[in-house]
């Protein structure tokens, strides 16, 4: 994806039939989660995520910005349908993340 925030924010998208994972890193993040953040397990530790379910039953986990050195990492994990199988696949993909 093209850089944003005058080249300060970078973006990559991984998509499959079950859903996708979008990761962003750099500077210029913000936002809030009205329902409160919940932990998502990754390879080393957890990331905070704001979980929502759309009217069609698909789900989105908006990853809160996590500082790694001078860089912030954020993103979204989402399903393309309302099946438990799709949820399991996208959460399995995000669980493989590891930060040095």
C-alpha positions in Angstrom: 0.0 0.0 0.0 1.2 3.6 -0.5 2.8 5.4 2.3 0.6 7.8 4.3 1.2 10.8 6.6 3.9 12.3 4.3 5.8 9.1 4.2 5.7 8.6 8.0 3.2 5.7 8.0 3.7 2.4 6.0 1.0 -0.2 5.3 0.9 -3.9 4.1 -2.2 -6.0 3.5 -2.3 -9.8 3.5 -5.6 -11.3 2.2 -7.1 -14.7 1.8 -10.6 -16.2 1.4 -11.3 -16.2 5.1 -10.3 -12.6 5.7 -7.2 -10.4 6.1 -4.5 -8.8 8.2 -3.5 -5.2 7.6 -0.4 -3.9 9.4 0.7 -0.3 9.7 3.9 1.1 11.2 5.4 4.5 11.6 3.9 7.6 13.2 0.5 9.4 13.2 -1.8 6.9 14.9 -4.7 7.6 17.2 -8.2 6.5 18.1 -10.3 5.0 20.9 -12.3 1.9 21.6 -15.7 2.5 23.2 -16.1 -1.1 24.4 -12.5 -1.3 25.7 -9.5 -3.1 24.4 -8.9 -6.9 24.7 -5.6 -8.8 24.3 -4.8 -10.8 21.2 -2.1 -13.4 21.7 0.9 -13.2 19.3 4.1 -15.2 19.1 5.7 -13.2 22.0 3.2 -11.6 24.3 -0.1 -9.9 23.4 -1.4 -6.9 21.4 -4.3 -4.8 22.5 -7.3 -4.9 20.1 -10.7 -3.3 19.8 -13.1 -6.1 18.7 -16.3 -5.3 16.8 -18.9 -7.3 15.0 -20.5 -5.9 11.9 -24.2 -6.3 11.1 -23.5 -9.1 8.6 -21.7 -11.1 11.3 -18.1 -10.4 10.1 -15.6 -9.4 12.7 -12.9 -6.8 13.0 -10.1 -6.5 15.5 -8.5 -3.0 15.3 -5.0 -3.3 16.8 -4.0 -0.5 19.1 -0.7 1.2 18.4 2.2 -0.6 20.1 5.5 1.1 20.4 8.6 -0.8 19.3 11.5 1.5 19.7 10.7 4.8 17.9 8.1 3.0 15.7 4.4 2.3 16.4 2.8 -0.8 14.9 -1.0 -1.0 14.5 -3.5 -2.6 12.0 -6.7 -4.6 11.6 -7.6 -8.3 11.5 -10.9 -9.1 9.9 -13.1 -11.9 8.6 -14.8 -12.0 5.2 -17.7 -14.1 6.5 -19.3 -15.0 9.8 -18.0 -18.5 10.1 -16.0 -19.8 13.1 -13.5 -21.3 10.7 -12.7 -17.9 9.2 -12.3 -16.4 12.6 -9.9 -19.2 13.6 -7.8 -18.7 10.5 -7.3 -14.9 10.8 -6.6 -15.1 14.5 -4.0 -17.9 13.8 -2.3 -15.7 11.2 -2.0 -12.7 13.7 -0.8 -15.1 16.4 2.4 -15.8 14.4 3.6 -12.1 14.7 6.9 -11.7 16.5 8.7 -8.4 17.1 12.4 -8.4 17.9 
